[in-house]
Amino acid sequence: MAVFDVDNMISRLLNVGMAGGRLTTQVGEEELHRVCQKAKEVFISQSSLIEVDPPLVVCGDIHGQVPAAVC
């Protein structure tokens, strides 16, 4: 199996729309599967939580879930 070159893939995707740059000719099905597999490996290898030291300010939309945001 060839070495996966994500930088090359990104470059090709950025050129979609240029002459001859149709998406289906730039990225094949096997390459998409390899991207998904690599992403899965990265997500599995990393923790989904991090520890932070107080004080901490979180800015964002809580979508009306105030009780869930107040600990």
Summary of the structure (lengths in Angstrom):
residues: 71
radius of gyration: 19.9
end to end distance: 49.7
largest distance: 55.1
contacts: 92
relative contact order: 0.09
helix: 48%
strand: 0%
